[in-house]
Amino acid sequence: MRSTPPTWNCDSALNKATVAPAPIGWRYIILLALLLGAQPVATDLYLPALPALARELGNPSLTMTAMMLSFGIAQLFWGPLSDRYGRKPILIIGALGFAVCGLIGATVDSMNSLVLARIAQGVSLAALIVCARATVRDLFAPIDGMRVLSKGLSGLGLIALLSPILGAALATFSPWRGAVGAIGMYGLVLLLWVVFGYRESRPTASAEASSLSHWQAMKQVARGPKFRAWTALTTASYATLFCFLLSSAFVYINAFGFTPMQCGIVLALNCVFYIAGTYFCRFLLRRMAPNRALKFSSVFSLSSGWLMLIVALIWQPMAWVMIVGQCLFAVGHGVAQPTAQAGAIADYPEHAGRAASMSGFVMMITAYLVGQLISPYLGDNAWPLIIAMAVGGTAVTVISWTFVQRAYAGE
């Protein structure tokens, strides 16, 4: 791990990892990326199979929304359990459930059964994501944790880039069951790696040291100014991205006349620039404190939506402007997510699971609600997406320049 730069004036206690781990290299980074990558695998790999699924079992939209809701809500359950019993047992349960639900889902013959399997898979996914984020705080000081998480999220971006391609290939040979079964196989890989390749990062002695009750610990986390600031940032950035993902296919195909293949290539650019953003995040964190880094990266978030809006107001919505705008936002998102996700749990080494679960819950539920708000306006009109990107980029910038800066005042 790199030494902490002079510009990072955090309290000395927070500049120490919770435990003194053995040297951690790319093996941990790969595991972290695979755990975080379970989320795009559960959604993106599945997308090319939706038309075939609709023909055989009916409207598949509930399989996505139900899983997203269960994923968001279940994080509040797994976080405290991982603080009490350790990360490894919760990761094992999560990976096993993720695998079993995927394999069962590939064999069902009714939409109701598939929805139930996906709900259970969302619950299992929550265990994987919460523990993955919490292990970063277990093993690393806050500034190093942000860098490490940015590497893990680089891997997530690569998995998100490859998942639809693999899903499309599987859909060619096995309409939809192959894709759903592949999600289960991914869970088996995670299960084997966690069982044989992951050493517990949350000592039992540390878990027993806290004298706070469950609700006292939750209140302590929720009242923290840094937790609130970073959670607001990660929520605003993710909700904006979710609006883009929900709307983009309608806009590019229906409004601009792109073919599905052209639309897929444009969306793949989003992953490429997101990965670039995570590299930019590490570049910034080597040179300045995270709150200062957000001042730079928020410029990308702000300019993305406002570029789309200004051009559309002066002329009309243009495809190339939308593409440039989405890439700018992806870079900003690649900086915001590692810093915000790690920053939200930085002050709570004894309650990292709770902090990660509360932050993740707020992020996912907000994204779901925003998605419900914009869904009625989807169609052949680019304006709902343009407005959503402008509002979201502005929110990210305001939070970065105000709430995050106030949380670090005096440091």
C-alpha positions as CSV (number, residue, x, y, z in Angstrom):
1,M,0.0,0.0,0.0
2,R,1.1,3.5,-0.7
3,S,1.8,5.9,2.1
4,T,-0.8,8.5,2.9
5,P,-0.1,11.8,1.1
6,P,0.5,15.0,3.2
7,T,-2.8,16.5,2.0
8,W,-4.8,13.8,3.7
9,N,-5.2,15.1,7.3
10,C,-7.6,12.5,8.6
11,D,-7.6,11.6,12.3
12,S,-4.7,9.2,12.9
13,A,-7.0,6.5,14.1
14,L,-8.7,6.4,10.8
15,N,-5.4,6.1,9.0
16,K,-4.9,2.6,10.3
17,A,-6.6,-0.5,9.1
18,T,-8.8,-2.4,11.5
19,V,-6.5,-5.4,11.4
20,A,-2.8,-5.8,10.5
21,P,-3.3,-8.0,7.4
22,A,-0.7,-10.0,5.5
23,P,0.5,-8.3,2.3
24,I,-2.4,-8.1,0.0
25,G,-1.9,-8.0,-3.8
26,W,-3.8,-8.8,-6.9
27,R,-5.4,-11.9,-5.5
28,Y,-7.5,-9.8,-3.2
29,I,-8.2,-7.2,-5.9
30,I,-9.4,-9.9,-8.3
31,L,-11.7,-11.3,-5.6
32,L,-13.0,-7.9,-4.8
33,A,-13.7,-7.2,-8.5
34,L,-15.5,-10.6,-8.9
35,L,-17.6,-10.0,-5.8
36,L,-18.6,-6.5,-6.9
37,G,-19.0,-7.8,-10.5
38,A,-21.8,-10.1,-9.3
39,Q,-24.2,-7.1,-9.7
40,P,-23.7,-6.5,-13.4
41,V,-23.6,-10.3,-14.0
42,A,-27.0,-10.6,-12.3
43,T,-28.4,-7.9,-14.6
44,D,-26.4,-7.2,-17.7
45,L,-25.7,-10.9,-18.7
46,Y,-29.4,-11.5,-18.4
47,L,-30.5,-8.6,-20.7
48,P,-30.0,-10.3,-24.2
49,A,-32.1,-13.2,-23.0
50,L,-35.2,-11.1,-22.1
51,P,-36.9,-11.3,-25.6
52,A,-36.7,-15.1,-25.6
53,L,-37.9,-15.2,-22.0
54,A,-40.8,-12.9,-22.8
55,R,-41.9,-15.2,-25.6
56,E,-41.8,-18.3,-23.4
57,L,-43.0,-17.1,-20.0
58,G,-44.4,-13.6,-20.5
59,N,-43.4,-10.1,-19.5
60,P,-40.0,-10.4,-17.7
61,S,-39.7,-6.9,-16.3
62,L,-40.8,-8.0,-12.8
63,T,-37.8,-10.3,-12.7
64,M,-35.5,-7.2,-12.8
65,T,-37.4,-4.8,-10.6
66,A,-38.2,-7.4,-7.9
67,M,-34.5,-8.4,-7.7
68,M,-33.4,-4.8,-7.5
69,L,-35.8,-4.2,-4.6
70,S,-34.8,-7.3,-2.7
71,F,-31.1,-6.4,-3.3
72,G,-31.5,-2.9,-1.9
73,I,-33.6,-3.9,1.2
74,A,-31.6,-7.0,2.1
75,Q,-28.4,-5.0,2.5
76,L,-29.8,-3.7,5.9
77,F,-30.0,-7.3,7.0
78,W,-26.6,-8.6,6.0
79,G,-24.5,-5.6,7.1
80,P,-25.1,-6.0,10.9
81,L,-24.7,-9.8,10.6
82,S,-21.3,-9.4,8.9
83,D,-20.2,-7.1,11.7
84,R,-21.2,-9.6,14.3
85,Y,-20.2,-13.0,12.8
86,G,-17.6,-12.0,10.3
87,R,-17.4,-11.4,6.5
88,K,-16.6,-15.0,5.4
89,P,-19.7,-16.8,6.6
90,I,-21.9,-14.2,5.1
91,L,-20.0,-14.3,1.9
92,I,-20.3,-18.1,1.8
93,I,-24.1,-17.9,2.4
94,G,-24.4,-15.1,-0.3
95,A,-22.3,-17.0,-2.9
96,L,-24.1,-20.3,-2.3
97,G,-27.5,-18.6,-2.5
98,F,-26.5,-16.7,-5.6
99,A,-25.4,-19.9,-7.3
100,V,-28.4,-22.0,-6.2
101,C,-30.9,-19.4,-7.2
102,G,-29.4,-19.0,-10.7
103,L,-29.3,-22.8,-11.3
104,I,-32.9,-23.2,-10.1
105,G,-34.0,-20.2,-12.2
106,A,-32.7,-21.9,-15.3
107,T,-35.0,-24.9,-14.7
108,V,-38.3,-23.2,-13.8
109,D,-41.3,-23.3,-16.1
110,S,-43.4,-20.3,-14.9
111,M,-42.8,-16.6,-14.5
112,N,-43.9,-16.6,-10.9
113,S,-41.2,-19.2,-10.0
114,L,-38.5,-17.3,-11.8
115,V,-39.5,-14.1,-10.0
116,L,-39.2,-15.8,-6.7
117,A,-35.8,-17.2,-7.7
118,R,-34.7,-13.7,-8.7
119,I,-35.9,-12.2,-5.4
120,A,-33.9,-14.7,-3.5
121,Q,-30.9,-14.1,-5.8
122,G,-31.2,-10.3,-5.0
123,V,-31.0,-11.1,-1.3
124,S,-27.9,-13.2,-1.8
125,L,-26.4,-10.5,-4.0
126,A,-26.8,-8.1,-1.2
127,A,-24.6,-10.2,1.1
128,L,-21.8,-10.3,-1.5
129,I,-21.8,-6.6,-2.2
130,V,-22.1,-5.4,1.4
131,C,-19.3,-7.7,2.6
132,A,-17.1,-6.8,-0.4
133,R,-17.3,-3.1,0.5
134,A,-16.8,-3.8,4.2
135,T,-13.6,-5.9,3.7
136,V,-12.0,-2.8,2.1
137,R,-12.4,-0.9,5.4
138,D,-11.3,-4.0,7.4
139,L,-8.0,-4.2,5.6
140,F,-7.1,-0.7,4.5
141,A,-6.9,2.9,5.9
142,P,-9.5,5.2,4.3
143,I,-7.3,6.8,1.6
144,D,-5.8,3.4,0.6
145,G,-9.3,1.9,0.7
146,M,-10.5,4.3,-1.9
147,R,-7.6,3.4,-4.2
148,V,-8.2,-0.3,-3.6
149,L,-11.9,0.0,-4.2
150,S,-11.3,2.0,-7.4
151,K,-9.3,-1.0,-8.7
152,G,-12.1,-3.4,-7.8
153,L,-14.5,-1.1,-9.6
154,S,-12.3,-1.1,-12.6
155,G,-12.8,-4.9,-12.6
156,L,-16.6,-4.4,-12.2
157,G,-16.5,-2.1,-15.3
158,L,-14.8,-4.8,-17.3
159,I,-17.3,-7.4,-16.2
160,A,-20.1,-5.1,-17.1
161,L,-18.6,-4.6,-20.5
162,L,-18.3,-8.3,-21.2
163,S,-21.5,-9.6,-19.6
164,P,-23.9,-8.5,-22.4
165,I,-21.6,-10.0,-25.0
166,L,-21.5,-13.3,-23.2
167,G,-25.2,-13.2,-22.6
168,A,-25.9,-12.6,-26.3
169,A,-23.7,-15.6,-27.2
170,L,-25.5,-17.8,-24.7
171,A,-28.8,-16.6,-26.0
172,T,-27.8,-17.8,-29.5
173,F,-27.4,-21.4,-28.3
174,S,-29.8,-21.6,-25.4
175,P,-32.6,-19.0,-25.6
176,W,-32.7,-17.8,-21.9
177,R,-32.0,-20.7,-19.7
178,G,-28.3,-20.6,-20.6
179,A,-27.9,-17.0,-19.5
180,V,-29.7,-17.6,-16.2
181,G,-27.7,-20.8,-15.6
182,A,-24.5,-18.9,-16.3
183,I,-25.3,-16.5,-13.5
184,G,-25.6,-19.5,-11.2
185,M,-22.2,-20.8,-12.4
186,Y,-20.6,-17.4,-11.6
187,G,-21.9,-17.9,-8.1
188,L,-20.2,-21.3,-7.9
189,V,-16.9,-19.7,-8.9
190,L,-17.3,-17.1,-6.1
191,L,-18.2,-19.8,-3.6
192,L,-15.1,-21.8,-4.3
193,W,-12.9,-18.7,-4.2
194,V,-14.4,-17.5,-0.9
195,V,-14.1,-20.9,0.8
196,F,-10.6,-21.7,-0.3
197,G,-9.0,-18.3,-1.1
198,Y,-10.4,-15.7,1.3
199,R,-9.1,-15.2,4.9
200,E,-11.5,-13.6,7.4
201,S,-10.8,-9.9,7.6
202,R,-13.2,-9.2,10.5
203,P,-11.7,-10.6,13.8
204,T,-14.3,-11.9,16.3
205,A,-12.6,-10.0,19.1
206,S,-13.1,-6.7,17.2
207,A,-16.8,-7.5,16.6
208,E,-17.3,-8.2,20.3
209,A,-15.5,-5.1,21.4
210,S,-18.3,-2.7,20.5
211,S,-20.7,-2.0,23.4
212,L,-23.3,-0.4,21.2
213,S,-26.6,-2.2,20.5
214,H,-27.7,-2.7,17.0
215,W,-29.9,0.4,16.8
216,Q,-27.4,2.5,18.7
217,A,-24.8,1.5,16.1
218,M,-27.1,2.3,13.2
219,K,-27.9,5.7,14.7
220,Q,-24.2,6.5,15.2
221,V,-23.5,5.7,11.6
222,A,-26.5,7.7,10.3
223,R,-25.6,10.8,12.3
224,G,-22.1,11.0,10.9
225,P,-21.5,14.0,8.7
226,K,-19.1,12.1,6.4
227,F,-21.4,9.2,6.1
228,R,-24.3,11.5,5.1
229,A,-22.2,13.5,2.6
230,W,-20.6,10.5,0.9
231,T,-23.9,8.5,0.8
232,A,-25.6,11.5,-0.7
233,L,-22.9,11.7,-3.4
234,T,-22.9,8.0,-4.3
235,T,-26.7,8.0,-4.4
236,A,-26.9,11.1,-6.7
237,S,-24.3,9.7,-9.0
238,Y,-25.8,6.2,-9.2
239,A,-29.4,7.4,-9.6
240,T,-28.3,9.6,-12.5
241,L,-26.5,6.6,-14.1
242,F,-29.6,4.4,-13.5
243,C,-31.7,7.0,-15.4
244,F,-29.3,6.8,-18.3
245,L,-29.3,3.0,-18.4
246,L,-33.0,2.9,-18.2
247,S,-33.6,5.5,-20.9
248,S,-30.7,5.2,-23.3
249,A,-31.9,2.3,-25.5
250,F,-35.2,4.1,-26.1
251,V,-33.4,7.3,-27.0
252,Y,-30.7,5.9,-29.2
253,I,-33.0,3.4,-31.0
254,N,-36.4,5.2,-31.1
255,A,-35.3,8.8,-31.2
256,F,-32.0,8.6,-33.2
257,G,-32.7,5.5,-35.3
258,F,-29.7,3.5,-34.1
259,T,-29.7,-0.3,-34.7
260,P,-29.5,-2.5,-31.6
261,M,-25.9,-3.3,-32.5
262,Q,-25.0,0.4,-32.7
263,C,-26.8,1.0,-29.5
264,G,-24.8,-1.8,-27.8
265,I,-21.6,-0.3,-29.0
266,V,-22.5,3.1,-27.6
267,L,-23.4,1.6,-24.3
268,A,-20.2,-0.3,-24.2
269,L,-18.4,3.1,-24.5
270,N,-20.0,3.9,-21.1
271,C,-18.2,1.0,-19.5
272,V,-14.9,2.0,-21.2
273,F,-15.0,5.5,-19.9
274,Y,-16.2,4.4,-16.5
275,I,-13.0,2.2,-16.2
276,A,-11.0,5.2,-17.4
277,G,-12.7,7.2,-14.6
278,T,-11.5,4.7,-11.9
279,Y,-8.0,5.1,-13.2
280,F,-8.4,8.9,-13.0
281,C,-9.6,8.4,-9.5
282,R,-6.4,6.7,-8.5
283,F,-4.4,9.5,-10.3
284,L,-6.2,12.2,-8.3
285,L,-5.9,10.4,-4.9
286,R,-2.2,10.0,-5.3
287,R,-2.0,13.8,-5.4
288,M,-4.7,15.2,-3.2
289,A,-7.3,14.5,-0.5
290,P,-10.5,12.9,-1.7
291,N,-12.7,15.9,-1.0
292,R,-10.4,18.0,-3.3
293,A,-10.4,15.2,-5.9
294,L,-14.2,15.5,-6.0
295,K,-14.0,19.1,-7.0
296,F,-12.1,18.1,-10.1
297,S,-14.2,15.1,-11.1
298,S,-17.6,16.8,-10.5
299,V,-16.8,19.0,-13.5
300,F,-17.3,16.0,-15.7
301,S,-20.6,15.2,-14.1
302,L,-21.9,18.7,-14.4
303,S,-20.7,19.3,-18.0
304,S,-22.3,16.0,-19.2
305,G,-25.9,16.9,-18.7
306,W,-25.6,20.6,-19.3
307,L,-23.8,20.0,-22.6
308,M,-26.8,17.9,-23.7
309,L,-29.2,20.5,-22.5
310,I,-27.6,23.6,-24.0
311,V,-27.2,22.0,-27.4
312,A,-30.7,20.7,-27.3
313,L,-32.1,24.2,-26.4
314,I,-30.1,26.0,-29.0
315,W,-30.5,23.5,-31.8
316,Q,-32.1,20.1,-31.1
317,P,-31.1,16.9,-29.3
318,M,-28.1,15.3,-31.2
319,A,-26.9,11.8,-30.9
320,W,-23.2,12.7,-30.9
321,V,-23.7,15.2,-28.1
322,M,-25.5,12.5,-26.1
323,I,-22.6,10.1,-26.6
324,V,-20.0,12.7,-25.5
325,G,-22.2,13.6,-22.5
326,Q,-22.6,10.0,-21.4
327,C,-18.9,9.5,-21.6
328,L,-18.1,12.6,-19.6
329,F,-20.6,11.4,-16.9
330,A,-19.0,8.0,-16.8
331,V,-15.6,9.4,-16.1
332,G,-17.0,11.5,-13.2
333,H,-18.9,8.4,-11.9
334,G,-15.7,6.4,-12.0
335,V,-14.2,8.9,-9.5
336,A,-17.3,9.4,-7.4
337,Q,-18.2,5.8,-6.7
338,P,-14.8,4.6,-5.2
339,T,-14.3,7.7,-3.1
340,A,-17.9,7.8,-1.9
341,Q,-18.4,4.1,-1.2
342,A,-15.2,3.9,0.8
343,G,-15.7,7.3,2.4
344,A,-19.1,6.4,3.7
345,I,-17.6,3.6,5.9
346,A,-14.3,5.3,6.7
347,D,-15.2,6.5,10.2
348,Y,-16.7,3.2,11.3
349,P,-14.1,0.4,11.4
350,E,-16.1,-1.5,14.0
351,H,-19.4,-1.1,12.0
352,A,-18.2,-1.2,8.4
353,G,-20.9,-3.7,7.5
354,R,-23.7,-1.6,8.9
355,A,-22.3,1.5,7.2
356,A,-21.9,-0.2,3.9
357,S,-25.4,-1.7,4.1
358,M,-27.1,1.6,5.0
359,S,-25.3,3.5,2.2
360,G,-26.1,0.8,-0.3
361,F,-29.8,0.7,0.8
362,V,-30.2,4.4,0.3
363,M,-28.4,4.3,-3.1
364,M,-30.5,1.4,-4.5
365,I,-33.9,2.5,-3.2
366,T,-33.4,6.0,-4.5
367,A,-32.3,4.7,-7.9
368,Y,-35.5,2.5,-8.0
369,L,-37.7,5.4,-7.1
370,V,-36.1,7.7,-9.6
371,G,-36.5,5.0,-12.2
372,Q,-40.2,4.7,-11.4
373,L,-40.5,8.5,-11.8
374,I,-38.9,8.6,-15.3
375,S,-40.3,5.3,-16.7
376,P,-43.7,6.8,-17.8
377,Y,-41.8,9.2,-20.1
378,L,-39.7,6.7,-21.9
379,G,-40.3,6.5,-25.7
380,D,-39.0,8.3,-28.7
381,N,-38.2,11.6,-26.9
382,A,-34.7,12.4,-25.7
383,W,-35.8,15.3,-23.4
384,P,-36.6,13.2,-20.3
385,L,-33.1,11.8,-20.4
386,I,-31.4,15.1,-21.1
387,I,-33.2,16.8,-18.1
388,A,-32.4,13.8,-15.8
389,M,-28.7,14.0,-16.7
390,A,-28.6,17.8,-16.2
391,V,-30.4,17.6,-12.8
392,G,-28.3,14.6,-11.7
393,G,-25.0,16.1,-12.8
394,T,-25.9,19.3,-11.0
395,A,-26.8,17.4,-7.8
396,V,-23.5,15.5,-7.9
397,T,-21.6,18.8,-8.2
398,V,-23.5,20.6,-5.5
399,I,-23.0,17.7,-3.1
400,S,-19.3,17.5,-4.0
401,W,-18.7,21.2,-3.5
402,T,-20.8,21.7,-0.3
403,F,-21.7,18.7,1.8
404,V,-18.5,16.8,1.2
405,Q,-16.3,19.9,1.8
406,R,-18.2,20.7,5.0
407,A,-17.7,17.2,6.3
408,Y,-13.9,17.7,6.0
409,A,-13.8,21.3,7.4
410,G,-10.9,21.7,9.8
411,E,-9.0,18.7,8.5
